[in-house]
Amino acid sequence: MRISEKKREKICEQILDLLYSVSPRFLFTSHIAKEIARDEEFTKKLLLDLKQKNLILEIKKNSKGVFYLRRSRWKITDKVYNIYKSNQ
């Protein structure tokens, strides 16, 4: 089953809105998938697309500087945060 580009964009907007609402905290991929009610693998693909567009940042280390082996946390970039803030 394929999802149209228009629906993918809407889901990406939901992800950005979620990350904006919890900013400056970081969210794990699994938490984002749960909040937008989507599969984790599909959500990860969308997150990687957003990362390529420089809309979000991937955090691969914990607060102590140790790399995660299988997990990633995500944060909205400052530029996108300011755009959202000015439109609110």
HELIX and SHEET records of a PDB file:
HELIX    1   1 GLU A    5  VAL A   22  1                                  18    
HELIX    2   2 THR A   29  ILE A   36  1                                   8    
HELIX    3   3 GLU A   40  GLN A   52  1                                  13    
HELIX    4   4 ASP A   78  ASN A   87  1                                  10    
SHEET    1   A 3 LEU A  27  PHE A  28  0                                        
SHEET    2   A 3 ARG A  73  ILE A  76 -1                                        
SHEET    3   A 3 ILE A  56  ILE A  59 -1                                        
END                                                                             
